[in-house]
Amino acid sequence: MVRAFLLMVVCAWALTASAKDAAPASRDPQLEARMLSITAELRCLVCQNQTIADSHADLAEDLREEVRIQLRKGQTDQQIVDYMTARYGDFVLYRPPIKPTTVLLWFGPAVLLVGGVGALLVVLRRRTKLADDQFEPDTDVLESGEPT
């Protein structure tokens, strides 16, 4: 009975030792809502596939707190986004602006899709113009007389 109690105490201690404190939230719900809307537009520099608002990385928590501090100073949303962009570059923006360094990022997938469809159409047109004797015979069909 004593062993079971000690085991439960040790397990409870282990669980609380690894627990983190809750992220500090602002007492002002409007400020917290503005912070969430701003950080929803900024990319987590650690996770890269999440916004700062969604990420649990330590850097994302620090950046959320930095946005809260900027908001308390009276900065506008655009000023905060400009500050983050100046500090971390366009990569921090979840939707980077269209400019010479990001053109491939924005239009590259569409160019590849159009190029792939164009190449497929060219190949299919050429194949329809070929006579049947220009295709390689299927050796499995010739040997057994039936397709496998």
C-alpha positions as CSV (number, residue, x, y, z in Angstrom):
1,M,0.0,0.0,0.0
2,V,2.8,2.4,0.9
3,R,4.7,1.5,-2.4
4,A,1.6,2.3,-4.4
5,F,1.2,5.6,-2.7
6,L,4.9,6.5,-3.3
7,L,4.6,5.5,-6.9
8,M,1.6,7.8,-7.3
9,V,3.5,10.7,-5.7
10,V,6.5,10.2,-7.9
11,C,4.3,10.0,-11.0
12,A,2.5,13.2,-10.0
13,W,5.8,15.0,-9.3
14,A,7.1,13.9,-12.8
15,L,4.1,15.3,-14.5
16,T,4.2,18.6,-12.8
17,A,8.0,18.9,-13.3
18,S,7.6,18.8,-17.1
19,A,4.5,21.1,-17.3
20,K,5.0,24.7,-18.6
21,D,3.4,27.8,-17.3
22,A,0.5,29.2,-19.4
23,A,1.5,31.8,-21.9
24,P,0.9,35.3,-20.6
25,A,-2.2,36.8,-21.9
26,S,-3.1,40.4,-21.9
27,R,-5.7,41.7,-19.4
28,D,-7.1,43.7,-22.3
29,P,-9.2,41.5,-24.6
30,Q,-9.0,44.1,-27.5
31,L,-5.3,44.2,-27.3
32,E,-5.2,40.3,-27.2
33,A,-7.5,40.2,-30.3
34,R,-5.2,42.7,-32.2
35,M,-2.2,40.7,-31.2
36,L,-3.7,37.5,-32.5
37,S,-4.8,39.1,-35.8
38,I,-1.3,40.5,-36.3
39,T,0.5,37.3,-35.4
40,A,-1.8,35.3,-37.7
41,E,-0.2,37.1,-40.6
42,L,3.4,36.4,-39.5
43,R,5.3,33.1,-40.1
44,C,7.0,31.3,-37.2
45,L,10.7,31.4,-38.0
46,V,11.2,28.0,-36.2
47,C,8.2,26.0,-37.5
48,Q,7.9,27.8,-40.9
49,N,4.6,26.1,-41.7
50,Q,2.7,27.8,-38.9
51,T,1.9,31.3,-38.0
52,I,3.3,32.9,-34.8
53,A,-0.3,32.8,-33.4
54,D,-0.5,29.0,-33.8
55,S,3.1,28.0,-33.0
56,H,4.2,26.7,-29.6
57,A,7.9,27.4,-30.2
58,D,9.7,29.5,-27.6
59,L,10.6,32.1,-30.3
60,A,7.0,32.4,-31.3
61,E,6.0,33.0,-27.7
62,D,8.7,35.7,-27.5
63,L,7.4,37.3,-30.7
64,R,3.8,37.3,-29.5
65,E,5.0,39.1,-26.3
66,E,7.0,41.5,-28.5
67,V,3.8,42.3,-30.4
68,R,1.9,42.9,-27.1
69,I,4.7,45.3,-26.0
70,Q,4.5,47.2,-29.3
71,L,0.7,47.4,-29.1
72,R,0.9,48.8,-25.5
73,K,3.3,51.4,-26.9
74,G,0.6,52.5,-29.3
75,Q,2.1,51.1,-32.5
76,T,-0.4,50.5,-35.4
77,D,-0.7,47.0,-36.9
78,Q,1.2,48.1,-40.0
79,Q,4.0,49.6,-37.9
80,I,4.4,46.3,-36.1
81,V,4.4,44.3,-39.3
82,D,7.0,46.7,-40.7
83,Y,9.1,46.3,-37.6
84,M,9.0,42.5,-37.9
85,T,9.8,42.6,-41.6
86,A,12.7,45.0,-41.1
87,R,14.1,42.7,-38.4
88,Y,13.5,39.3,-40.0
89,G,12.9,40.0,-43.7
90,D,10.0,39.2,-46.0
91,F,10.2,35.6,-44.9
92,V,8.4,36.4,-41.7
93,L,5.3,37.5,-43.7
94,Y,2.9,34.6,-44.3
95,R,1.9,36.3,-47.6
96,P,5.1,38.1,-48.8
97,P,4.7,41.0,-51.2
98,I,5.1,40.5,-55.0
99,K,8.5,41.9,-55.9
100,P,11.5,40.7,-57.9
101,T,12.8,38.5,-55.2
102,T,9.5,36.7,-54.6
103,V,8.1,36.5,-58.2
104,L,9.2,32.9,-58.5
105,L,7.5,32.1,-55.2
106,W,4.2,33.5,-56.4
107,F,4.1,32.5,-60.0
108,G,6.5,29.5,-60.1
109,P,3.9,26.8,-59.4
110,A,1.6,28.2,-62.1
111,V,4.4,28.3,-64.7
112,L,5.4,24.7,-63.9
113,L,1.8,23.6,-64.2
114,V,1.3,25.3,-67.6
115,G,4.7,23.9,-68.8
116,G,3.8,20.4,-67.7
117,V,0.4,20.5,-69.4
118,G,2.0,21.9,-72.5
119,A,4.6,19.1,-72.6
120,L,1.9,16.5,-72.1
121,L,-0.1,17.9,-75.0
122,V,2.9,17.9,-77.3
123,V,3.8,14.3,-76.4
124,L,0.2,13.1,-76.9
125,R,-0.1,14.9,-80.3
126,R,3.1,13.3,-81.5
127,R,2.0,9.9,-80.4
128,T,-1.3,10.1,-82.3
129,K,0.6,10.9,-85.5
130,L,2.8,7.8,-85.3
131,A,1.8,4.6,-87.1
132,D,1.2,1.4,-85.2
133,D,4.4,-0.2,-86.5
134,Q,6.5,2.6,-85.0
135,F,5.6,1.5,-81.4
136,E,7.7,-1.2,-79.8
137,P,5.9,-4.5,-79.7
138,D,4.8,-5.9,-76.3
139,T,7.1,-9.0,-75.9
140,D,4.8,-10.7,-73.3
141,V,1.9,-10.6,-75.8
142,L,4.0,-12.0,-78.6
143,E,5.3,-15.0,-76.6
144,S,2.1,-16.2,-75.0
145,G,-0.5,-14.9,-77.4
146,E,-2.4,-13.3,-74.5
147,P,-1.7,-10.2,-72.5
148,T,-0.5,-10.7,-68.9
